[in-house]
Amino acid sequence: MMPPDWRPPTLTTERLVLRPFEEADAPALFPLAANPRVTRFTLWEHHRTLDDTLVFVRDYAQSRYMEGTPEPYAITLKDDPAGLPVGAVGCFWASRPNAAMELGYWLAEPYWGRGLTAEACRAVVAEAFATCHPERVQARVIAGNGPSRRVLDKLGFRYEGALRSALFRRGRYEDVLYYSILRPEWPM
Ligand SMILES: CC(C)(COP(=O)(O)OP(=O)(O)OC[C@H]1O[C@@H](n2cnc3c(N)ncnc32)[C@H](O)[C@@H]1OP(=O)(O)O)[C@@H](O)C(=O)NCCC(=O)NCCS
């Protein structure tokens, strides 16, 4: 357990500042997380009330920070002086005894197609390898999410295969595609 006020360190990339979430982020994040096109292939449902967003930025974030994991990070743009969140990215433990972490990410729709998610993920996976020492970082993609597969390709993750009809979501069974990168394969 980490001290209750522990926060993951802020990370800076060419175009982004990745920083821990704060309760005050909820009003800016809510309309972005309320977009059903963002959650078309996610395990979480689009936010319906500001309270859904508050639970994420305050309660969920706090519980992960207490584990000392770099998850969730607010994705903010360097050229926004207000530093408002435009998405979330992070690495959390999938299985601590097996030293396996999982990468997750989403970006608000107006920012898609600029390579920002890969840029954010590169920094967060590097931070996870450096500070949490996983042997494996995996990512799970619901079949049909081509843009997410592209992000993982760009990061050098390897496609491992599909668990067929492994997820019952929104009234139907979905194939779940597994990707991973192992510690010796990470370029840093
Ligand atoms: C998946 C997602 C994170 C990709 O982020 P991104 O920053 O747009 O990623 P990139 O800019 O690197 O683009 C990746 C691919 O998306 C596709 N893409 C590009 N512009 C797009 C647009 N305007 N709309 C939809 N897809 C687009 C392209 O196939 C692109 O590949 P390319 O760079 O080889 O052309 C983003 O679309 C998203 O947040 N989606 C909703 C949440 C989600 O599905 N998260 C992942 C769950 S596993």
The ligand as a Gaussian input file, in Angstrom:
#p B3LYP/6-31G(d) Opt

LIG

0 1
 C       -8.839000       3.865000     -30.217000
 C       -8.386000       5.293000     -29.947000
 C       -7.790000       5.354000     -28.563000
 C       -7.334000       5.649000     -30.997000
 O       -6.763000       6.883000     -30.624000
 P       -6.132000       7.907000     -31.688000
 O       -5.340000       8.879000     -30.890000
 O       -7.158000       8.410000     -32.606000
 O       -5.122000       6.940000     -32.458000
 P       -4.294000       7.276000     -33.743000
 O       -4.353000       8.723000     -34.083000
 O       -2.975000       6.657000     -33.522000
 O       -5.088000       6.500000     -34.857000
 C       -5.171000       5.091000     -34.830000
 C       -6.016000       4.680000     -35.998000
 O       -7.338000       5.211000     -35.845000
 C       -7.928000       5.400000     -37.145000
 N       -8.402000       6.789000     -37.251000
 C       -7.708000       7.869000     -37.627000
 N       -8.473000       8.950000     -37.620000
 C       -9.680000       8.576000     -37.224000
 C      -10.893000       9.263000     -37.014000
 N      -11.029000      10.567000     -37.253000
 N      -11.939000       8.555000     -36.586000
 C      -11.826000       7.236000     -36.344000
 N      -10.691000       6.540000     -36.516000
 C       -9.628000       7.196000     -36.965000
 C       -6.868000       5.076000     -38.146000
 O       -7.046000       3.739000     -38.548000
 C       -5.599000       5.206000     -37.323000
 O       -4.536000       4.448000     -37.840000
 P       -3.395000       5.194000     -38.735000
 O       -2.699000       6.146000     -37.821000
 O       -2.546000       4.087000     -39.186000
 O       -4.123000       5.904000     -39.830000
 C       -9.543000       6.296000     -30.033000
 O      -10.151000       6.147000     -31.269000
 C      -10.551000       6.123000     -28.916000
 O      -10.409000       6.686000     -27.842000
 N      -11.618000       5.344000     -29.164000
 C      -12.672000       5.147000     -28.191000
 C      -12.217000       4.410000     -26.929000
 C      -11.574000       3.092000     -27.226000
 O      -12.027000       2.353000     -28.070000
 N      -10.502000       2.799000     -26.490000
 C       -9.737000       1.568000     -26.654000
 C      -10.386000       0.429000     -25.960000
 S       -9.380000      -1.068000     -26.194000

